[in-house]
């Protein structure tokens, strides 16, 4: 007699629990995000160190200090509180990004896709193209809404971090930073760097959705295997579009009255395509992609 193994029911954590975990995760690892943004802006205060591969190559190679040493440098300059410069703006941005996308979907009535198949076996049936396009549309609208509403706080966070380089205090508070930003650059200034960010995140979403859907159709997988597969695809896709993330960080503070955002620290860019081209030309398009092994 053939028996079908049933997949154990895994209860997803409540939305409030996931929200609290997300905020805690962002706050706990914020010093590393601080260092990553400074690296993306091209700030390298620590000299590279020579390194030789034993038994392989005796020629010296130069490696930049890892992110841990970078965080220690920030702490030595600004103290422990300085490690959390820009954290309020980061938490507000993360909260808006997490909450408002679903709120918008509920307002327009785009509920999750209802699959008529109630098969409870561990190997699920192949999803149809209707489900794929519906989920892609729904996730795209959620992403666009989240980015549009959270990006002004992201700009303030990047500029607050950039103040570390020149020791300014222009964007110290979240509200005062937004007010100064609007006064200097108008409402359009709140969306500096939004295009490369949105293009990058939409590309990751599209690639992850397409490849995950094809894997689910061609390879029998359990629900848990599908989740792991989607995470791996998303990580690879994020690495491929990482130069757009660097471009977004540079454009988010381009033109700001900060030392880090003016020549000679940063060229004056016409638009984000000009910034991306310049980063590729100078070899800075992958700054911060590898935080622990930096050449």
PLY file of the C-alpha trace (Angstrom):
ply
format ascii 1.0
element vertex 295
property float x
property float y
property float z
element edge 294
property int vertex1
property int vertex2
end_header
0.00 0.00 0.00
1.46 3.33 -1.03
1.55 5.89 1.71
1.84 9.65 1.19
3.90 11.52 3.73
2.15 14.61 4.93
4.09 17.79 5.46
3.91 18.90 9.10
1.98 22.09 9.65
4.29 24.98 10.45
2.55 27.94 12.02
3.92 31.25 10.78
4.67 33.81 13.48
2.09 36.51 14.06
2.59 39.74 12.06
3.36 41.72 15.22
6.07 39.21 16.17
7.62 39.42 12.71
7.53 43.22 12.88
9.26 43.27 16.28
11.90 40.80 15.08
12.52 42.93 11.99
12.99 46.10 14.04
15.24 44.31 16.53
17.33 42.84 13.72
17.77 46.25 12.09
18.75 47.88 15.39
21.17 45.10 16.38
23.08 45.07 13.08
22.87 48.79 12.39
26.59 49.51 13.11
27.46 47.17 10.23
24.98 48.91 7.95
26.54 52.21 9.02
29.97 50.96 7.95
28.59 49.51 4.72
27.05 52.84 3.65
30.35 54.65 4.34
32.16 52.06 2.21
29.59 52.52 -0.56
30.25 56.27 -0.46
33.96 55.55 -0.95
35.17 56.55 2.52
38.26 54.49 3.38
39.97 55.98 6.45
42.02 52.85 7.19
45.08 51.96 5.15
45.17 48.58 3.37
47.48 45.91 4.74
49.79 43.61 2.75
49.02 39.91 2.75
50.82 36.93 1.22
49.28 33.60 0.32
51.41 30.92 2.02
52.90 28.34 -0.36
50.92 29.77 -3.30
52.02 33.26 -4.18
54.77 35.23 -2.50
53.77 38.50 -4.11
52.16 40.86 -1.56
48.47 41.58 -2.02
46.77 44.50 -0.31
43.52 43.98 1.57
41.36 46.63 3.17
40.31 46.08 6.79
37.12 44.12 7.27
33.85 45.53 8.51
34.65 44.68 12.16
37.75 46.88 12.09
35.72 49.59 10.33
33.08 49.51 13.09
35.84 49.76 15.71
37.17 52.85 13.93
33.73 54.50 14.01
33.46 53.71 17.73
36.90 55.20 18.40
35.98 58.43 16.61
32.34 58.88 17.68
31.94 56.64 20.71
29.35 53.91 21.14
26.43 56.28 20.54
28.04 57.33 17.28
27.57 53.80 15.97
23.84 54.49 15.90
23.90 57.78 14.03
20.87 57.65 11.70
19.19 54.72 13.48
15.81 56.48 14.08
15.50 57.24 10.35
16.44 53.63 9.56
13.81 52.22 11.90
11.11 54.54 10.55
12.05 53.59 6.98
11.96 49.88 7.84
8.61 50.22 9.63
6.98 52.13 6.78
8.42 49.68 4.23
7.08 46.69 6.18
3.61 48.01 7.01
2.45 50.33 4.25
2.84 47.90 1.34
0.26 45.54 2.83
-1.97 48.46 3.82
-2.06 49.62 0.19
-2.88 46.10 -1.06
-5.76 45.88 1.40
-7.08 49.26 0.27
-7.23 48.21 -3.39
-8.53 44.73 -2.51
-5.62 42.61 -3.78
-5.89 39.66 -1.41
-3.45 36.71 -1.49
-3.96 34.25 -4.31
-6.46 31.53 -3.43
-5.33 28.14 -4.70
-8.24 25.76 -5.20
-5.96 22.76 -4.79
-6.12 21.52 -1.20
-3.52 18.77 -1.58
-1.83 18.32 1.79
1.04 16.12 0.66
4.62 17.23 1.04
5.03 17.44 -2.77
2.79 20.20 -4.04
1.29 20.35 -7.50
2.83 22.62 -10.10
1.65 26.23 -9.83
-0.09 27.76 -12.82
0.85 30.86 -14.77
-2.24 32.67 -13.47
-0.92 32.34 -9.92
2.53 33.49 -11.04
1.36 36.68 -12.78
-1.09 37.50 -9.98
1.60 37.16 -7.30
4.12 39.10 -9.41
1.65 41.98 -9.86
0.74 41.95 -6.18
4.36 41.86 -4.98
5.36 44.57 -7.47
2.67 46.93 -6.20
3.65 46.22 -2.61
7.32 46.89 -3.38
6.68 50.13 -5.29
4.44 51.43 -2.50
6.96 50.50 0.20
9.86 52.15 -1.64
7.87 55.31 -2.46
6.79 55.86 1.14
10.01 54.86 2.89
12.63 56.43 0.60
12.58 59.95 2.13
13.64 58.47 5.47
16.27 56.38 3.68
17.74 59.56 2.14
17.92 61.20 5.56
19.64 58.11 7.00
22.28 58.05 4.25
23.00 61.74 4.69
23.23 61.42 8.47
25.78 58.64 7.98
27.67 60.76 5.41
28.05 63.48 8.07
30.54 61.21 9.83
33.11 61.96 7.10
33.05 65.75 7.40
31.86 65.97 11.03
28.82 68.08 10.09
25.53 68.31 11.97
23.14 69.37 9.20
20.77 66.38 9.22
20.86 65.48 12.92
17.14 64.90 13.50
14.71 63.02 11.29
12.08 65.76 11.01
14.62 68.59 10.95
16.59 66.67 8.32
13.49 66.28 6.14
12.67 69.97 6.61
16.19 71.03 5.60
16.14 68.63 2.66
12.88 70.07 1.32
14.09 73.63 1.88
17.34 73.07 -0.02
16.24 70.74 -2.82
12.44 70.83 -2.86
10.15 67.83 -2.60
12.07 66.06 -5.35
15.07 65.94 -3.02
13.30 63.39 -0.83
13.55 60.92 -3.70
17.20 61.33 -4.56
18.50 57.94 -5.66
15.08 56.29 -5.77
15.32 55.19 -9.43
18.37 52.89 -9.10
16.99 51.53 -5.84
13.62 50.74 -7.39
15.17 49.29 -10.56
17.44 47.06 -8.48
14.72 45.81 -6.14
12.25 45.24 -8.98
14.91 43.28 -10.88
15.55 41.08 -7.84
11.81 40.53 -7.42
11.31 39.65 -11.10
14.30 37.28 -11.30
13.43 35.59 -8.01
9.78 35.17 -8.97
10.54 33.78 -12.44
13.26 31.33 -11.41
11.35 30.18 -8.31
8.26 29.59 -10.40
10.19 27.60 -13.01
11.84 25.49 -10.29
8.45 24.77 -8.72
7.06 23.68 -12.09
10.02 21.54 -13.13
11.31 20.15 -9.80
9.02 18.52 -7.20
9.74 20.34 -3.93
8.17 20.59 -0.51
7.03 23.95 0.83
10.19 24.25 2.95
12.42 23.47 -0.02
10.63 26.11 -2.07
11.36 28.72 0.60
15.06 27.84 0.77
15.27 27.83 -3.01
13.71 31.31 -3.23
16.13 32.67 -0.60
19.17 31.36 -2.50
17.92 32.79 -5.81
17.23 36.14 -4.14
20.76 36.29 -2.68
22.36 35.61 -6.07
20.11 38.15 -7.81
20.94 40.77 -5.16
24.66 40.32 -5.83
24.10 40.82 -9.56
22.30 44.15 -9.09
24.49 45.33 -6.20
26.04 48.16 -8.29
22.57 49.74 -8.38
22.52 49.75 -4.57
25.87 51.56 -4.50
24.54 54.01 -7.09
21.44 54.66 -5.00
23.51 55.41 -1.90
25.74 57.82 -3.82
22.81 59.58 -5.48
20.92 59.80 -2.16
23.48 62.27 -0.89
24.74 63.74 -4.17
24.46 67.51 -4.07
24.05 67.70 -0.31
26.07 70.41 1.53
28.37 67.80 3.05
32.08 67.14 2.61
31.38 63.54 1.59
29.04 64.64 -1.21
31.20 67.26 -2.89
34.42 67.16 -4.94
37.00 65.80 -4.41
35.26 63.19 -2.25
32.44 62.67 -4.77
32.07 63.96 -8.33
29.04 65.99 -9.34
26.72 63.58 -11.14
24.17 64.60 -13.76
21.91 61.61 -13.10
22.06 58.08 -11.75
23.23 56.61 -15.08
26.19 59.01 -15.03
26.94 57.88 -11.46
26.76 54.20 -12.38
29.06 54.72 -15.37
31.58 56.57 -13.21
31.51 53.82 -10.57
32.19 51.16 -13.22
34.99 53.28 -14.69
36.73 53.68 -11.32
36.04 50.11 -10.20
33.82 51.22 -7.31
30.58 49.54 -8.43
30.98 46.69 -5.91
32.10 48.73 -2.90
30.83 46.97 0.20
29.62 43.83 -1.57
32.01 41.71 0.51
32.36 43.18 3.98
34.71 40.59 5.49
37.18 40.09 2.62
37.91 43.38 0.92
40.58 43.84 -1.72
0 1
1 2
2 3
3 4
4 5
5 6
6 7
7 8
8 9
9 10
10 11
11 12
12 13
13 14
14 15
15 16
16 17
17 18
18 19
19 20
20 21
21 22
22 23
23 24
24 25
25 26
26 27
27 28
28 29
29 30
30 31
31 32
32 33
33 34
34 35
35 36
36 37
37 38
38 39
39 40
40 41
41 42
42 43
43 44
44 45
45 46
46 47
47 48
48 49
49 50
50 51
51 52
52 53
53 54
54 55
55 56
56 57
57 58
58 59
59 60
60 61
61 62
62 63
63 64
64 65
65 66
66 67
67 68
68 69
69 70
70 71
71 72
72 73
73 74
74 75
75 76
76 77
77 78
78 79
79 80
80 81
81 82
82 83
83 84
84 85
85 86
86 87
87 88
88 89
89 90
90 91
91 92
92 93
93 94
94 95
95 96
96 97
97 98
98 99
99 100
100 101
101 102
102 103
103 104
104 105
105 106
106 107
107 108
108 109
109 110
110 111
111 112
112 113
113 114
114 115
115 116
116 117
117 118
118 119
119 120
120 121
121 122
122 123
123 124
124 125
125 126
126 127
127 128
128 129
129 130
130 131
131 132
132 133
133 134
134 135
135 136
136 137
137 138
138 139
139 140
140 141
141 142
142 143
143 144
144 145
145 146
146 147
147 148
148 149
149 150
150 151
151 152
152 153
153 154
154 155
155 156
156 157
157 158
158 159
159 160
160 161
161 162
162 163
163 164
164 165
165 166
166 167
167 168
168 169
169 170
170 171
171 172
172 173
173 174
174 175
175 176
176 177
177 178
178 179
179 180
180 181
181 182
182 183
183 184
184 185
185 186
186 187
187 188
188 189
189 190
190 191
191 192
192 193
193 194
194 195
195 196
196 197
197 198
198 199
199 200
200 201
201 202
202 203
203 204
204 205
205 206
206 207
207 208
208 209
209 210
210 211
211 212
212 213
213 214
214 215
215 216
216 217
217 218
218 219
219 220
220 221
221 222
222 223
223 224
224 225
225 226
226 227
227 228
228 229
229 230
230 231
231 232
232 233
233 234
234 235
235 236
236 237
237 238
238 239
239 240
240 241
241 242
242 243
243 244
244 245
245 246
246 247
247 248
248 249
249 250
250 251
251 252
252 253
253 254
254 255
255 256
256 257
257 258
258 259
259 260
260 261
261 262
262 263
263 264
264 265
265 266
266 267
267 268
268 269
269 270
270 271
271 272
272 273
273 274
274 275
275 276
276 277
277 278
278 279
279 280
280 281
281 282
282 283
283 284
284 285
285 286
286 287
287 288
288 289
289 290
290 291
291 292
292 293
293 294
